[in-house]
Amino acid sequence: MKLHLIRHAKTNQNSASGNDFDRELMPRGKRQCATLYKYLDKKEFSFVQIYCSASARTMQTFAAIEYAFPSKEITYNPAWHLCSRDTWLNAIWKTERKEDLFIIGHNFGLSDLLSYLTGADRVMATSEYVCLSFPFDTWEEISANTGTIVDQYRPADL
């Protein structure tokens, strides 16, 4: 089983509404997404389940890379905006499908999740991608220190 984590690309510091939820990608973030798409597109993913925060920047990040996944099921959830590691773990544990699972979200929840699952202190940068492998048959079995990083990529600051 593989869990793929993607932190949204670089964003503007403010939004027109003044709400963090509405912050959009800046031109640099859009360039990061284009580079990340090229990397992911070479992977030839089969069916994937995608969990994405419903914030503007995470949905824009997904929109820029979505064609790397020809067969997918996507779930957007506003509760995943700036959520904690525990919120992500609960969502993962409830996943019934056994295909690869992608999460597109925010720090510090994603970094905390990555650190918890690998046992190594990690902070994900904007537009960073990390793939973890687990020796289990169901998502409810994953726990602390059970994931192994098998792939990672971060577009250069463009």
N, C-alpha and C positions, 0 to 999 in steps of 0.2 A: 504494500500500500504506500502511496506517495501523497504527501501534503506539500502543496506549492504555496508559498507566501509571496505576496507582492505589496510593497508599500507604494502608495500613490506617488506620482511624479511631482516635481517642484511646482509650488503654487505661489500665487500672489499673497502678500501678507494680509490684505484686507479684501472685503467683498463690498459690492454696492449696497447690500442690505445691512452690512455691519455684523452679520452672523458668520461665525466660523464655518458652519455647515455649508454655506454658499460660496466659499472661496473656490476659485477656478484655477486651472493650470496656467502658468505663465508661458511665454514662448520657449524658454529653456526646457520646461517640463514637457511640452509637446515634442520637442526634439528628442528628449530622453525616451519618450514613449515610442517614437518611430524607430529608434535604435533597439529598444527592448522588443518591439514587435519582430524585427528582423531576426533577433536571437531566438525567440520563442517559436517563430514560424518554421525554423529548421528542425524542431523537435518532433514534428509529425504526431501530435497528440491524437489519441482516439477519443472516445467520449469522456468529457470531464464535467464535474459538478463545480459550480462557481458560486461562492458567497462573497457579496460585495456590499460594503457600506453604501448607503444611499446618498452620501454627500456628493456635492458637485464634482470635487476633484477625483474621488475614487471612480465615479461613473465615467468621467472623461478619460481617466487612465484606462479603464476597461474598454471603452469605445475605440480607443486607439490601437488596442491589441487583440480585439475580439476575433479577428479573422484568422488568428493563429489556432483557433479552436473550431474546426468545422462542425463538430457535433458536441453540443453543450446544453446544460440546463443552468440558468442563472437565477439566483435569488438576491434581491436587493432588500436591505433592511435598515431603516433609520436608526434602530437601536445599536447597530454596529459602528456608528460614528463615535470615534474616540473611546471605544469600549475597552474593557479590561481583558486580561488573559483569561480569566475565569469565564467571561461571557463567550469568548471564542471557544474555549474548551467545551462548554455546555452545548454549543451549536455543533461542534465536531462530533461529540459523543452521541448526539441524536441523529446523525447522518446514517441512513440505512443503505444507501448505494455503496458499492465497494470500489467504484472507479476512483481515479485521481480526484483529489479535492483541491481547488484553488481558493485562496482567500485574498481579497484585495481590500486593504484597510490602512490603518493609521498607526503611528507610534503614540504612546508607548506600549499599547496593547500587543501589537505584532512582535515587537522586540522582546517583550516579556514572555510571550508564547514561545518564540524561538529559543530563548534562553532556558526556559523551563523544560522544553522537550529534548534539548540537546545536552543540558547540564553545563553549557559554556555561556558566559556572559557575552551577549551580542546586542548591538544597536543597529537596526536596519536604517540605511540611508534612503533618501528619496529615490524612487523607481528601482530599488533593489529587488531582485528575485532570488529566492532560496528554495531549494527542493529538499525535503526530508523523506527518508525511507523508513518504514516500520516493518518489523517482522510479525505482523498480526494479520488476521482475516477480517476483523471488524474495527470500526473507528472507536468503539467504546473501550477498546483495550489499551489505547495509547495513554501514556502517563509520563511523569518526570523521567528524564534521562533515557528515553526509549527511542528517540529519533536520531538518525545519522544523516548528516548533510551529504548529499550525493551530487548536487549541482548548485552553482550560485553564479550570479551575474549582476553587474551594475553598470549601466551606461556611464561613460565619462561625463563630467560636467561640460556640456556643450554650449 
